Amino acid sequence: MAQLVSPSLPPCGTFGALLRACRHRAFLSQAQLAARAELSERTVRDLEAGRVRLPRTDTARLLAEALKLSGPEREGWFASARGSLSRERAEPAVASPSGPAQPPRDVPAQLPLNACGFVGRRYELGRLDAILAEVADQPTAGAVIAMSGTAGVGKTTLAVHWAHHVRDRFPDGQLYVNLRGFDPCGSVVASTKAVRGFLNAFGVPRARIPASLDAQAALYRSLLAGRRVLVLLDNAQDADQVRPLLPGSPGCLVVLTSRNKLTSLVAAEGAHPLAVDLLTTAEARELLTRRLGRERVLAEPRAVEEIIARCARLPLALAVVAARAATHRGFTLAVLAAELRDASGRLDALGSDDPGTDVRTAFAGSYPREEPMMGEVSFVVSDVDNGLRERLNDEINAFNVAATGHADGGLLCIAVRENGGDLRAGLYGWTWGGCGYIDLLWVRNDHRGSGLGTRLLAAAEQEIRRRGCDQVVLSTHSFQAPGFYARFGYQECGRTPAYPRGHDQIHLVKRFS
């Protein structure tokens, strides 16, 4: 393999590649470097693209001064500018346990298509830029950005859009894999399959790829050492799935998306968390404008506002509605809004033949898959895990938002404990759509008759009213205590007979005046 005159310069085979590598190392854009060197931006661009193979002597000098090269680096720079270096690409060799080192042949560029009509996300884009700048100030460590958000909120679109924006900062390649962590069909991509795909992308022959995941990950990290590579891990299920795909040295950046917050990556690997929220109303309107045209959106403002509300400002839902409007030009937006208004099937109204753009499929993947019964199991009753409660709150609320347009959902948990921490009583439920729901009210046997249940119900009603609800609903059974609730103004609004067999389930409602 050809060697550079100066070992401290980045390993590159052409002057254009060397110029690009030195510019990235200095964290300069083409425009910034051109301004420093008092050259035109076109000169820098043409040299990097290879349209001009070698620079003039004064151009090379101006660039060297702008890049602050000195000593052996400066000598190597001018040797490359004179064409003294071999034109063969000087890539680091890939070590393999089964044979001699082999040079990779390819520079992968795997980023998916950048979405047309991208709108908004100023805060998130600014935060991503700030993290990249922060990493530049800490050249001894790599970086991981963990983007999280509910299904359909636009995590992938945002990640891909930003990755295209900064890809010139990573001249040694851009890797992408959809890990399918929440695929409703259950086809989660194993870490070993993902890392093998990355090794193949760099031209590592299959025969040189070891069998075990640990060995594959080690080879992958060795391959990326000393390079600037952007790695986009989309739709990750958990931290264990992505850890083998994290480079081990500085210069690379990992951007991952997940419906989970992956807090263990933040704690252990120092990942930078970034929560992706719903679009604002203005951003949602701009998305429809980009897809449908300003005239059509301005012609039906009320229908547009209703579509935005019914879609809960979810980008995926809005995109599906916009696609339907674009492909059925005879439909007015009011007709589409009326479809979404149908309380019996709002998710069906957002369905699609393509699972990738089907809102029902997207949310179906958010819920745990059923596992087959395998003999006797035992359960240990404990307090609700904070992480599980947070995820349940996020996922259930997101599903309800997409189905109804009500975005005010939240869990309701009240625990009554003794001084020693033992649980005396507890209540579980939720609020959503202007209504409170009590699913369970329990008082320990040795504390019944103490008034604890009354105080617990009163505390729940107070919290439900504080959240802006005007009624509360619950269910009990004929063998339990329907008379207890009747004393506090609950009225029967329905009944499920013979549930369980021989008894009825009674549905009660209390409306606040």
C-alpha positions in Angstrom: 0.0 0.0 0.0 1.1 3.5 -0.7 2.2 5.6 2.3 1.8 9.4 2.8 5.0 11.5 3.1 3.7 12.7 6.5 2.2 10.1 8.8 0.4 12.8 10.7 -1.7 13.8 7.7 -5.0 12.0 7.2 -4.6 8.9 4.9 -5.8 10.0 1.5 -4.9 9.0 -2.1 -5.6 12.3 -4.0 -5.1 15.9 -3.2 -8.8 16.6 -3.3 -9.4 13.8 -0.7 -6.6 15.2 1.5 -8.0 18.7 1.2 -11.4 17.5 2.3 -10.0 15.5 5.2 -7.9 18.4 6.5 -10.9 20.7 6.2 -13.1 18.3 8.2 -10.3 17.9 10.8 -10.4 21.7 11.2 -14.2 21.7 11.3 -14.5 24.2 8.5 -17.1 24.3 5.7 -16.0 24.9 2.2 -17.2 28.5 2.4 -15.3 29.1 5.7 -12.1 27.6 4.3 -12.4 29.7 1.1 -12.8 32.9 3.1 -9.8 32.1 5.3 -7.6 31.4 2.2 -9.0 34.4 0.3 -10.1 32.0 -2.5 -13.4 31.4 -4.2 -15.6 28.7 -2.8 -15.7 27.2 -6.3 -11.9 26.7 -6.2 -12.2 24.6 -3.0 -15.3 22.7 -4.3 -13.6 21.8 -7.6 -10.4 20.6 -5.9 -12.3 18.4 -3.5 -14.6 17.0 -6.3 -11.5 16.2 -8.5 -12.6 18.5 -11.3 -9.2 20.2 -10.7 -6.7 17.4 -9.9 -3.9 19.5 -8.5 -3.8 23.1 -7.3 -1.5 25.9 -8.4 1.4 26.6 -6.1 0.0 29.8 -4.7 -3.4 28.1 -4.1 -1.7 25.3 -2.2 0.2 27.8 -0.1 -2.9 29.8 0.7 -4.8 26.7 1.7 -1.9 25.4 3.9 -1.8 28.7 5.7 -5.6 28.7 6.2 -5.4 25.2 7.6 -2.4 26.1 9.8 -0.2 23.3 8.5 3.4 23.2 9.6 6.4 21.0 9.8 6.1 17.5 8.3 2.4 18.0 7.7 3.2 21.0 5.5 5.8 19.1 3.6 3.4 16.2 3.0 0.8 18.8 1.9 3.0 20.3 -0.8 4.2 16.8 -1.9 0.6 15.9 -2.5 0.0 19.2 -4.3 2.8 18.4 -6.7 1.4 15.0 -7.3 4.3 13.2 -5.7 2.1 10.8 -3.8 0.8 7.6 -5.3 -2.6 8.0 -6.8 -3.6 4.7 -5.3 -6.1 5.2 -2.4 -4.3 4.6 0.9 -6.9 3.0 3.2 -6.1 1.4 6.5 -5.9 -2.4 6.3 -8.7 -4.5 7.8 -7.3 -7.1 10.3 -8.8 -10.5 10.1 -8.3 -13.5 12.3 -8.6 -15.9 9.3 -6.0 -14.4 7.0 -3.8 -11.4 6.0 -5.1 -7.9 6.2 -7.3 -6.8 3.3 -7.9 -3.2 2.3 -11.6 -2.2 2.0 -12.6 -1.0 -1.4 -15.7 1.0 -0.9 -16.9 4.2 0.7 -20.6 3.5 1.7 -23.2 6.1 1.2 -26.3 4.4 2.6 -28.5 7.3 3.7 -32.1 6.9 2.6 -33.8 9.5 0.4 -34.2 12.9 2.0 -37.9 13.6 2.5 -39.4 16.1 0.1 -41.2 18.9 1.8 -39.5 18.7 5.2 -40.9 21.4 7.6 -40.2 22.8 11.0 -38.1 21.1 13.7 -36.0 24.2 14.3 -35.3 23.4 17.9 -34.3 19.8 17.1 -32.1 20.7 14.2 -30.4 23.4 16.3 -29.8 20.9 19.1 -28.3 18.4 16.7 -26.0 21.0 15.3 -25.0 22.0 18.8 -24.2 18.4 19.8 -22.0 18.0 16.7 -20.2 21.2 17.6 -19.7 20.0 21.1 -18.2 16.7 19.9 -15.8 18.7 17.7 -14.5 20.3 20.9 -14.0 16.9 22.5 -11.9 15.0 19.9 -11.0 12.2 22.3 -14.5 10.7 22.4 -17.0 9.5 20.0 -20.6 10.7 20.1 -24.1 9.0 20.2 -27.3 10.9 19.7 -30.4 9.0 21.0 -33.6 10.4 19.4 -36.8 9.2 21.0 -40.5 9.7 20.4 -43.8 8.0 19.8 -44.8 6.2 16.6 -45.4 8.4 13.6 -43.9 11.5 15.2 -41.2 11.9 12.5 -38.0 10.6 14.1 -36.7 8.9 11.0 -37.5 11.8 8.7 -35.7 14.2 11.1 -32.7 12.0 11.4 -32.3 11.4 7.7 -32.8 15.0 6.9 -30.1 16.2 9.3 -27.8 13.4 8.2 -27.9 14.6 4.6 -27.2 18.1 5.9 -24.0 17.1 7.6 -22.8 14.1 5.5 -19.9 16.1 4.0 -18.5 16.2 7.5 -18.1 12.4 7.3 -16.1 11.7 4.1 -15.3 8.1 5.0 -18.9 7.0 4.7 -22.4 7.1 5.9 -24.0 3.8 7.2 -27.7 3.2 7.7 -29.8 0.3 9.0 -33.4 -0.1 9.9 -33.3 -2.3 13.0 -37.1 -2.8 12.9 -37.3 -2.7 16.7 -41.1 -2.2 16.7 -42.0 -4.1 13.5 -45.5 -5.6 14.0 -44.5 -8.6 12.0 -41.8 -9.4 14.6 -38.9 -9.2 12.2 -36.4 -7.4 14.5 -33.0 -7.1 12.9 -30.4 -8.9 15.0 -27.2 -7.1 15.9 -25.1 -9.7 14.1 -27.0 -9.2 10.9 -26.6 -5.4 11.1 -22.9 -5.4 11.8 -22.3 -7.9 9.0 -24.1 -5.6 6.7 -21.8 -2.7 7.7 -18.7 -4.9 7.1 -20.0 -5.8 3.7 -20.6 -2.1 2.9 -16.9 -1.5 3.5 -16.0 -4.3 1.1 -14.9 -6.9 3.7 -15.2 -10.3 2.0 -17.6 -12.7 3.7 -14.8 -15.2 4.2 -13.0 -12.6 6.3 -16.0 -11.9 8.7 -15.8 -13.9 11.9 -18.7 -16.0 13.2 -19.3 -14.5 16.7 -21.0 -11.2 17.3 -18.2 -10.1 19.6 -15.5 -10.7 17.0 -17.6 -9.1 14.3 -18.1 -6.0 16.5 -14.3 -5.9 17.2 -13.6 -6.0 13.5 -16.1 -3.3 12.8 -14.6 -1.0 15.5 -11.1 -1.7 14.0 -12.3 -0.8 10.6 -13.8 2.6 11.7 -10.8 3.5 13.9 -9.3 6.8 12.6 -12.1 7.4 10.2 -15.0 9.9 10.1 -18.1 7.9 9.5 -21.8 8.7 10.2 -23.8 5.8 11.5 -27.6 6.0 11.5 -29.4 3.3 13.5 -33.1 3.6 12.8 -35.9 2.2 14.9 -33.9 0.6 17.6 -35.6 -1.6 20.1 -33.3 -1.4 23.1 -29.7 -0.5 24.1 -28.5 -4.1 23.8 -29.4 -4.2 20.1 -27.3 -1.1 19.3 -24.2 -1.5 21.5 -22.4 -3.8 19.1 -22.9 -1.2 16.4 -21.2 1.7 18.3 -17.7 2.7 17.0 -15.0 2.6 19.6 -13.0 5.7 18.7 -13.5 9.4 18.0 -14.3 10.8 14.6 -17.5 8.9 14.1 -21.0 10.0 15.0 -23.9 7.6 15.8 -27.5 8.9 15.4 -30.2 6.4 16.6 -33.9 6.6 16.7 -36.2 4.6 19.0 -39.7 4.7 20.6 -37.9 4.0 23.9 -35.7 6.6 25.6 -32.7 4.2 26.0 -31.6 5.9 29.2 -29.0 3.2 29.8 -27.1 4.4 26.7 -27.3 7.9 28.2 -25.9 6.6 31.5 -23.3 4.2 30.3 -22.2 5.5 26.9 -22.8 9.2 27.5 -25.4 9.4 24.7 -27.0 12.7 24.1 -30.8 12.3 24.5 -33.2 14.2 22.1 -36.9 13.9 22.5 -38.9 14.4 19.3 -42.3 15.9 20.0 -45.4 16.5 17.9 -45.4 19.2 15.3 -46.8 22.6 16.2 -50.0 23.6 14.6 -48.1 26.0 12.3 -45.7 23.3 11.3 -48.6 20.9 10.6 -50.2 23.5 8.4 -47.0 24.1 6.6 -46.6 20.3 6.0 -50.1 20.2 4.3 -49.2 23.3 2.3 -46.0 21.7 1.0 -47.9 18.6 0.0 -51.1 20.0 -1.3 -50.3 23.6 -2.4 -51.0 26.9 -0.8 -54.2 27.6 -2.8 -55.9 24.4 -1.7 -55.0 24.8 1.9 -56.1 28.5 2.0 -59.4 27.6 0.3 -60.6 25.4 3.2 -59.1 26.7 6.4 -61.7 25.1 8.7 -61.2 21.7 7.2 -57.4 22.1 7.5 -57.7 22.9 11.2 -59.9 19.9 11.8 -57.5 17.6 9.9 -54.6 18.8 12.0 -56.6 18.3 15.2 -57.9 14.9 14.2 -54.4 13.8 13.2 -53.1 15.0 16.6 -50.3 16.9 14.7 -48.6 13.5 14.0 -46.5 13.9 10.8 -47.2 10.3 9.6 -50.9 10.8 10.0 -50.8 14.2 8.2 -48.7 12.7 5.4 -51.2 9.9 4.9 -54.1 12.4 4.7 -52.2 14.6 2.3 -51.4 11.7 0.1 -55.0 10.8 -0.1 -55.9 14.3 -0.9 -53.2 14.5 -3.6 -54.3 11.3 -5.3 -58.0 12.1 -5.1 -58.1 15.7 -6.4 -61.9 15.5 -6.6 -62.1 15.1 -2.8 -62.5 18.3 -0.9 -60.5 18.6 2.4 -63.9 18.8 4.1 -64.7 15.3 2.9 -61.4 14.0 4.3 -62.0 15.8 7.6 -65.4 14.1 7.8 -63.8 10.7 7.3 -61.5 11.5 10.3 -64.5 12.6 12.3 -66.1 9.2 12.1 -65.7 8.0 15.7 -65.8 4.3 14.8 -62.7 4.3 12.7 -60.3 7.1 12.8 -57.3 4.8 12.6 -58.9 3.0 9.7 -59.2 6.4 8.0 -55.5 6.7 8.3 -54.8 3.2 6.9 -52.6 2.5 3.9 -51.8 -0.5 1.7 -48.1 0.1 2.5 -47.2 -1.0 6.1 -44.5 1.6 6.1 -47.1 4.4 5.9 -50.0 2.7 7.7 -50.7 4.5 11.0 -52.5 1.5 12.4 -49.4 -0.7 11.7 -47.1 1.9 13.2 -49.0 2.0 16.5 -49.5 -1.8 16.5 -45.8 -2.2 16.7 -45.6 -0.2 19.9 -47.3 -2.8 22.0 -45.7 -5.9 23.5 -46.1 -9.0 21.4 -47.9 -12.0 22.8 -45.7 -14.8 23.9 -46.9 -18.4 24.0 -47.8 -19.9 27.4 -44.9 -22.1 28.7 -46.1 -23.9 31.8 -46.8 -22.4 35.2 -45.6 -18.9 35.9 -45.7 -16.8 39.1 -46.1 -13.1 39.5 -44.6 -10.8 42.1 -46.8 -7.8 42.9 -44.8 -4.6 43.3 -45.1 -0.9 42.7 -45.4 0.3 39.1 -42.0 0.6 37.7 -41.3 4.3 36.8 -39.8 3.4 33.4 -42.7 1.1 32.5 -45.3 3.6 33.7 -43.6 6.3 31.6 -43.6 4.2 28.5 -47.2 3.0 29.1 -48.3 6.6 29.5 -46.5 7.7 26.3 -47.6 4.8 24.1 -51.2 4.6 25.3 -51.6 8.3 25.1 -50.1 8.4 21.6 -52.5 5.7 20.4 -55.5 7.5 21.9 -54.4 10.8 20.4 -54.2 9.3 16.9 -57.6 7.6 17.3 -59.5 10.5 18.8 -57.6 13.7 18.6 -57.6 14.1 22.4 -54.1 14.7 23.6 -54.7 15.1 27.3 -54.2 11.6 28.5 -52.3 10.6 31.6 -52.0 7.9 34.1 -53.5 8.3 37.6 -51.8 6.4 40.5 -52.4 7.0 44.2 -50.7 5.0 46.9 -51.4 5.2 50.7 -48.6 3.9 52.8 -47.8 3.4 56.5 -44.8 5.2 58.0 -42.7 2.0 57.4 -43.6 2.1 53.7 -46.2 -0.8 53.7 -49.0 -0.2 51.3 -52.4 0.3 52.9 -54.5 1.2 49.9 -54.1 2.2 46.3 -56.0 3.5 43.3 -55.1 3.2 39.6 -56.7 4.8 36.6 -56.2 7.5 34.0 -57.6 10.7 32.5 -58.2 11.3 28.9 -60.6 13.3 26.6 -62.0 15.3 29.5 -63.0 12.3 31.5 -61.5 10.3 34.4 -61.4 6.5 34.6 -60.9 4.6 37.8 -59.8 1.1 37.0 -59.0 -0.2 40.5 -59.5 0.9 44.1 -58.1 -1.3 46.7 -57.9 -1.2 50.5 -56.0 -3.7 52.6 -58.3 -6.0 54.7 -57.1 -4.8 58.0 -57.8 -1.2 57.1 -61.3 -1.6 55.7 -63.9 0.4 57.6 -61.4 3.1 58.6 -62.6 5.6 56.0 -59.4 5.1 53.9 -61.5 4.2 50.8 -63.6 7.3 51.1 -60.5 9.5 51.4 -58.8 7.7 48.5 -61.8 8.2 46.2 -62.0 11.9 47.2 -58.3 12.4 46.4 -58.8 10.8 43.0 -61.8 13.0 42.2 -59.9 16.1 43.2 -57.0 15.2 40.9 -59.3 14.3 38.1 -61.1 17.7 38.4 -57.7 19.4 38.6 -56.9 17.9 35.2 -59.9 19.6 33.7 -62.3 16.6 33.5 -66.0 17.0 34.0 -66.9 13.4 34.8 -65.5 10.2 36.2 -66.3 6.6 35.1 -65.7 3.3 36.9 -66.8 -0.3 36.9 -67.5 -2.6 39.9 -69.4 -5.8 40.4 -72.7 -6.7 42.0 -70.8 -8.8 44.6 -68.5 -5.9 45.4 -69.6 -2.5 46.7 -71.9 -0.6 44.2 -73.7 0.9 47.2 -70.4 2.5 48.4 -70.1 4.5 45.2 -73.8 5.4 45.1 -73.4 7.3 48.4 -71.0 9.7 46.6 -73.2 10.5 43.6 -72.3 7.7 41.2 -75.1 6.5 39.0 -75.4 3.3 37.0 -75.0 3.9 33.2 -74.7 0.3 32.0 -74.4 -3.3 33.0 -72.6 -6.4 31.6 -74.7 -9.4 32.7 -73.1 -12.7 33.9 -69.6 -11.2 34.2 -68.4 -13.2 36.0 -70.9 -16.0 35.7 -73.7 -15.6 38.3 -72.9 -11.9 38.8 -73.1 -8.6 36.9 -70.5 -6.0 36.1 -71.9 -2.5 36.8 -70.7 0.6 35.1 -71.0 3.9 37.0 -70.6 7.6 36.2 -70.4 10.7 38.2 -70.7 14.1 36.5 -69.1 17.1 38.2 -71.4 20.2 38.4 
